[in-house]
Amino acid sequence: MVRRLTQLDEVPRHQLGETFDTVADPSPHWSDGYYFTLGDDRGRYAWFMGFRLHANNDVLDAFTCVSVASDGGARGRQHNMRWSRRLRPDIDSLRCGPVSVEIIEGLRTLRTSCAPNRHGQSYDLVWEGIAPPYNEDHVRIFVNGRLQSDRSNYLQCSNVSGWIDIDGRRVEVDGWCGVRDHSWGIGNHTGGPRSPAVAPPPEPLAAPGLRQWCVFRMRDRVVYWQFHHPGGDASYSKFEAHCAAPYGSTAPSFRYAPVHHEVTFVEGDGRWLPRLASGTVALRRPDGVVERYRIEPISFPVYLQGGGYFAGFDDGLGRGVYRGDLHDEGEVWEIDRGIDVATPRPVELHRAHYAEAWGRCTNLDDPSDTGTGHLECVVLGAYPGLTEQVRASS
């Protein structure tokens, strides 16, 4: 074994007898990295970027996906580029091809940049945290006595400044809202396919049904929630929500308790599609007051398979797979606001409906209190709410 020092080994924060070149878990599905999302208040652009180190696979990969509304507004385009390189020996460099991440001040200020390249995307963006990061609950999932997933996340809503360039069109980013997530651990959709030698569970794991993961920059605070709801009268199988006061504020930060939610799906071709049209979420503060929010997507959807998720990349193996010392690929997809996707070559969308968006959030008790942010609302498996709307439309 080659014992390699990294620049992080200068920092007195070791937790193992090894250097920071080694992680504690040998799983090929272990990774550590960032997820950045950004949008304008009009919904013309939804910009998503990922950057992950897969220490046990010796891979670093990065992607950028941008959905852009067409001039007419009926259809849009999603511009995808995916990069991958060997992680070592250049493990200290947070750069993958032309894409880089710079930590200016930990937990506060980061910079993402990309030099011009053959995929027609470049950018230079500084992310200034609005409020301290929120540390999500640690999630561990065991299947047949084996650790299937072990994941930690923190998120931070940011003011973002700089510029993006898509196919020669430069867009100034002047204080747009942005959301960034830093996660690490064993993931479900990274590091290549799961081993076929591992026995499946005796019964398939239940799909979460409706999933929301939303972060909005409101007038004087940041509001975040995520939940899984199987449908009907069932309780939430997962729920977490938080209100963050901005830096310098004397207002408290606190966690919410769930009350209820409602969703309406997009209608297309005489049927309801698994794509959110609008929804409401009610959250209870610690003092008992219930806050009610209306959410709606304002951008075209962003399909993360274009960034390598869900068997993405041209080889169908997904993120965290070694493809050579430096590899890149990309394309442009034609999209609509439903679930129609036209690709330049045949692509099997493993989760054709799974897309995220930039959205608007409005306080129903004070309509002047509004903001934009990251809006993820997807249906995984069957969801009775969608089924009922389908029946109602027939």
N, C-alpha and C positions, 0 to 999 in steps of 0.2 A: 504494500500500500504506500502510495506517495503521500507524505504528510505535508500539506500545503497551507501556508499562512495566507490570510486575507487581510485587507485593511481593517476590517471589523475586529480582528483579534487584538488590536491596540486598545479597544474599549473594554473596560473591566466589567463585562456583563456575561461571561461564559456560564453556561449551565451544564456543560458536559466536559469530560476530559479531552475531547477532541477540539480541533479548530473550527472556525465558522465555515470551513469548506465542507463540513459534514453535518447532516441533519440527523435527529435522533431516530426517526422512523424510516425504515428501508423501502417503504412502498413506492412503486413507480408512479403512483397517483398523487404523491406529495408535491405541492408547489407553493410558491409564495410570490405575491405580486399585487399589481394595482389594476383598478378599473376606473376609468374617467368617463363622465358623460357631461354633455354641454348642449345648450340650445338657446335660441333667441326667443323673445317674447311673442313674436308673430308666428312662430312655428315653421318658418321656412327651412331651418336647418336643425338637424338632430345629429350630433357628433359624438361617437362612442369610440373609446380606445382601451385596449388591454395590453398589459406588459407583465409577463410571468417567468420566474425562474423555476425550473424543474431540476432540482439538485441531483436526484438519484438517476435521472435520465441524461444528465449532462447537456441540457437543452435550455435555451432562453428563447421565448417567442413573443411577438408583439403583433397587434393588428390595429387598424383604424377602419371604421365603417361610418359613412356619412350619408344620411338620407336628405335629399334636396328636393324641394317642391318645384315642379315645372312652372313655367310662366302662366299657363292656364289654370293650374291648381288641381286638375282632375287626376293627374298621374305624377309620379315622382321617380327619382332614380336613387339607388343605393350604390355608393362607390365603396368598394372593398379592396383592402390590401392586407396581406399576411406575410410576416417575416419570421424567420427562424434561424438560429445559429447555434454552434457548439458553445456551451457555457464556459468551459475551462480551456485554457488557463486564464482567460480574460474575465474572471468571475467578479472582479471589483468594478468593472465598467457596466453602468446601467445604460447600455446602448445595444440596439439590435438593428443592424443595417443602418438606415438613416434615422431611426426612431430612438429617442433617448428620454430619460427621466432624470431630473436633477433635484435633490433634496436641498432646498435653500435653508429652511428651518423646520426641523422635524415636528410633525403634528400641526403645522401651521401654514407653511408656504412651499409649494413645489412648482417646478417648471417642466413642461413637456414640449418637445420640439421634434421636427422631422425635416430633413433636408429634401430639396426637390429630387424626384426619382421618376422612374418610368411609369408609375401608376397614377401620376397626376395629382398627388396629394402632398402638401407640405403645410407646416404650421409652426407657430412659436407662441406658447400660451403660459401665463403665470397664474397659478391657483392660490388665492389668498383666503384662508379659512375665515368664515363669518363667525363661527362659534367653535368651541372646543369639540374635538371628535366625539362621536357617540360609540361606545364599546358595546357591540351586540352580544347577546347571550352566546356562550360557547355551546356548540352542538356536536354531540357524538352519537352515531348510529351503529348498532351492532346487528349483524345478520348471521345466523347460525353460529353464534359465539365468536364471530370474526369482526374486527373493527372495519366497518365499511366506509364510514365518513367521520372525519374529525376536523372541525373547521372553526376558525376564529375570524371575526371581521370587526373592523371599525370603519365608520363612515364620517364624512365631513362635507358640509355644504360650503361652497366657495364663491367668491366674486372672481371672475376670470377676465383677464385682459390680454390682448395680443392680436393675432390674426390667424386665419386659416385660408388655405388656397386649394380650390377644387377645380381641376381641369382649366387652370389659367384664370379663374375668377377669384380674386382676392377679396376676402370679407374681413372687415375690422371687427374685432371682438372687444367691446368697450364696456366692461362691467357686467357681462352676461352672468347668469346663474350657472354654476357648475356643481356637480356632485362627484366625489371620489370615494372609492372603497379600497381598503387594503385588507387582504385576506390571506390566510396561510393554513396549511394542513392537508389532509387527504380529501380530495374532491371526487365528485361523481362523474365529471365529464372532462377529465384531463389525464394526460399520461398514457394515452392509447386505450384500446378496448380492454375490458376486464378479462382476466384469464378464463378460458373455457374449462380449465381443470377444476375450478371452484364450483362446488355444488350450489345450485340455485336454492332460494328459500323454499320450504315445503308449500307455502302459499305466496303468490306474488305480493309484493309490498303494495299497500293501498296508495293510489295516487292522491295527491293533496287536494284535488278539485280546483277551486279558484285560488290563485296566488296573487297577492299584491305586495309590491315593495316600492314604496313611494317616499320621496324626499322633496320638500318644497321650501323655497325661500319666500317667506311671507313678509308682511310689512315691518314687523319688529322682532321676528323670531324665525327659527327653523322648525318645521313640523315633519316628523318621520313616523311611518308605520309599516309594518309588514305582517301578513297573516296568511294562513292556509285555512280554507273553509271547504269541507266535503260537500256542503249543500244542504238544502232543506232546513230542518230545525236542529241540525247537528251543531255542536259547539265548535269553536275554532280549535283545530289540531295544533296550531302554532300561532302565537300572537305576541307582538312587541311594538310599542309605540312610545314616542318621546318628543318632548318640546324642549328645544335648546335656546337659551338666551344668548344673544351675541356677546362677543368680547366687549368688556367695559360696561355692560348692563348690570344694574342691580336687581333686575327681575330674576326669579328663580327658574331653574331648569327642573323638569319633573317627568315622570313616566305617566302615561295614560292607561286606563283600563278600557276594555272593549265594551261597546254598547250594541251597535248593529251596523250593517252596511246594505246597500242595494246597488245593483248593476243593471245597465241596459246595453245590449249588444248591437253591433252594426247589422243592418239588414242588407242583403244582396241577393239578387236572382230569386226573389221570393222566399228566402230562408234567412234565418239568423246565423250570423257568422261568429266564431269565437274571437271576436275583436271588440274591445270596449268602445262604446259610444259615449257613455257618461256614467257616473256613479256617485253615490253619497256614502260617507263614512262618518259615524258618530263616535266620539271618544270622550271618556269621563276623566276630568282632572281630579287630583287628590282632594280638592275642596268640594267635590260633588257636582260641579258645574259640567254640563255636557256641551262640547263643541261639535258643530256639524259642518262638514266640508263637502263641497261638490267638486268632483274631479272630471276632467275631460282631456283626451289627447289633442294636441294642437299641431303636431308634426306628423309627417308620414312615419310609418313604422320602421324600425331598424331590426333586421333579422340577424341575430348573433351568429348564425351558422356561417354568414359571410366573413366573420372574424375567426372561424375555426371551431366554434362550439358544435356539439351534437354531430360528430363525424365530419366536421368541416375540414378544410384543406382538400386539394385536388385528389389526394390518395385516399380520402375517406376515413383517415385514422384520427382526426381531431388534433387538439393541442398537446404539446409536451412530448412530441415524437421526434426522434432524430431524423433529419432529412439532409444531412450534410453540414459542412462547416458554415455555409451561408446559403439560405434558400429564400426565395420570395415568389409570390404569385398574387393575382388579384383580377378583378373584373368589375363590370357595372351591371346591375340588375334593374329592370324596369318593374316598378311596384305601383300599387294603388293603396287606398286607405282601408281596403278589406284584406283579403288573403291571397290576392292574385300576384304572382311573381313570374316574370319572364327572364330567363337567364341565357347568356350567349352560347352556352353548351349545356347538355342535360345535367341537371343536378337533382339528386334525391334529397328533398328537404325532409329530414327525419322528424322535425317538428314544424310542419308548414305554417302553423298558426302562431308559433312562439316568436313573438317580436315585442320589443319595448318601444317607448316613444318619449318625446318631450311633452309635458302636459301643463295644464293650468289648474290651480286649486283656488276655490273661492269660499270664504267663510259665509255660510248661509245666514248667519245672524248679523253680519256686517259686510255687505257686498263690496264695500270699498277696501276691505282687507283681502287682497288677492295676491297671488304670486305664481311663479312657474317653477318647474323642477322635473326630476326624473319620475316617470310614471311607468311602472310595470304592472300590468294586469293581464294574466294569462290563465287559460284553463288547461289543466293537466289531468287527463282521464275524463271520465264522465262528470258532468256537473248538472244537477237537477234544475238549477235556475235557467241554464241555457236550454235544456230540454223542454221546460215549460213554455219558454218563449217560442220555440219551434212549433210546439203544438198549437199555441195561440194563433200563429200566423198561417196555419194550414186550414 
